[in-house]
């Protein structure tokens, strides 16, 4: 050290008087943003890139502590991979199209869409937030579709800011320059381009077919969006009659659909009805002849064992209608009401009068009319019997779904194609599921598909189908010959854009064109997030390079509940378009449960806003709680775990501060990682120090293996367990030697022994900063800045090298620390039981030590004696080996045989 340089303590980063985790989030967020350490570099080949298909959260304005849960799991992997030398592609999207956004906008602004209204550029909504109160439809102001879309865009922009602030406060290492919106120009172009290619290959098609319909939201619903719920109803025993008037009874919960009946169905093996197959009966009230047919899907033990097939009461009706080629007799409209005109197949005069009574009525009102008429006619046997049945609901809806025939767009997904189904099953086998037991959910879903994916929706805020249709001379729309745009013109909105070869005056007129008014299901866009974020099929050298270096992606993290929707649909799209999996790994998180072990949900009122625990305990503490949970398993919202995480962060700060303060006057040997100091493992000469480094090698290797297997919680357990051993045992054992102070006998440690302790402390704390960095990003960055004088970031430092530590401790029993720590604990126990100060000297002590621990304890006696303030000899006796045949043999342990205490130190007078 030269005079010019000044004292070493003046040139190192000052250490605080007291450590604290509060305020670290804002400090390091700003520095990370300024330095751009999480930005994707764009200049690496595929083998050096790790790319993540981050879930775009639904922007609904409602933050949930569950949001921090699974996203923390992903961030741990992102940070780990970055430290392993990968250029991590970690974008963020916002899922801001679809029904949740529409519902929020309707309620927030008090509006609803009327497609007949023109755009009003000066429109002002009646509300700016309705404080969570749900407005009835009659109280909402009707506006044009374009006005509504503008309000959607305005509100989602506000909501997205809240989410971004949360992610930043949580410390997610996202590259914020790689942000997208599922309704944005680029995602719309990708979704429309993919659809046009599906259409050209015959994978997308339209047809008039019966489909599930939500009468509240006025939209078709796909199989993946179904939710089966128990619904109360009544069984009605109703008589169909043969020509001679003989009754044949069926039982139904939907008598209002009698007019839509096309057949009675029984199981082919049902002896009660075999003799009737091929005969016909007449429906009550309407006197329409219907055949009695056999189908294996009929349930012999349900009701009367014979059922009426109406078009359509449920999905079984659709199956029977399709397999038996029954007539279509739809009487239910999209609005959930009975059609206005009496159907032509009802010819009986009284039957037509009954139907006229039900015309335009809701199913509930029509049911009452039909039941009353059945009672009058004598065709209802007894009173209706209460029952509860499992009924299909739209997952976001409140009323049972109806089945309505309408023109819809479908995408092939293996539901009607056995060969494609087998290919998608095989894709699932190629994908690494974490945890692996989740794979069966994928397999069961694909095997159970019974129809292709319905991708059209009758909504307003979403990606429009890029199609027009010719209008024939008679004014009819020619749906069989859609007009498509060029890919270069995408994205387009067919309701405002004009197809090539036409002009705006030809819209909706004979000989002209008309727009496709439906939009794509939100999953039809979300299923393409791997293609959206990697800029698939986008022109330009930079886009081509991005796609080449990031696709197929490495990881899809997501919730277990959307395996059937997001995960499967993404595999389907990539299989059809890219002929591969969209990613090689998927991590699946469990649910967040409240302290009563109930799933958190807004409807139950047990949701915790995530900002609260972050502000109270710190982001690192909340991340610790999340990281402690294993993938695929539910986790309880646990404040106790957060307190442990906060304690861990504070201990890391304190331990590092304590160690770095040692030897700050020493130019060459202080515990630090300044540029002027190199930690050389060869300087570690003492047995206990080498044993600690050997343990580090084991811990680093185990943590690395766990993180490579996406077992973040297992890695944390290994790291944290050794961290506490290091702090509670190792630091306590060697701190006096590290300081270079004389022991109880007045002997000063050798220069080599001092250097060995300081080097081990430096190497150890350096390793812990790196090992804990993916979990506690703020605290580890803080200690890294102390250790490296503010230079660089722990998050771009390399992951610790297990071999470096293992080699430094080669040939040494790594249990030395365990046995030495146990010995020190026993010495301190002597003083605790005597209720004297820990500074009280022990003048003599005899220990019983297990045979396998004797060498370990002897090798560290100097440090043990100093830490335990032993001034005399420590006698060691080898413990007797227990009888191997003895029952309930205790594990061998160190015990005190005898001891003598010296005089306690004089108490210092109070100031």
PyMOL commands that set and color helices and strands:
alter all, ss='L'
color gray80, all
select helices_A, chain A and resi 8-11+24-35+46-48+65-83+99-109+137-139+145-170+185-200+223-225+255-260+274-276+315-324+349-358+363-377+418-430+436-447+487-489+504-506+522-526+529-533+541-550+560-578+610-617+619-627+639-661+681-683+687-708+712-739+751-773+777-787+794-796+802-808+816-834+851-859+861-868
alter helices_A, ss='H'
color red, helices_A
select strands_A, chain A and resi 49-52+57-58+87-90+92-95+111-113+141-143+179-181+204-214+219-220+226-241+247-252+261-266+280-282+289-294+306-310+385-394+402-411+432-434+453-454+456-457+467-471+477-484+513-515+519-520+553-559+583-589+592-593+635-636+842-849+874-878+895-901
alter strands_A, ss='S'
color yellow, strands_A
deselect
rebuild
show_as cartoon
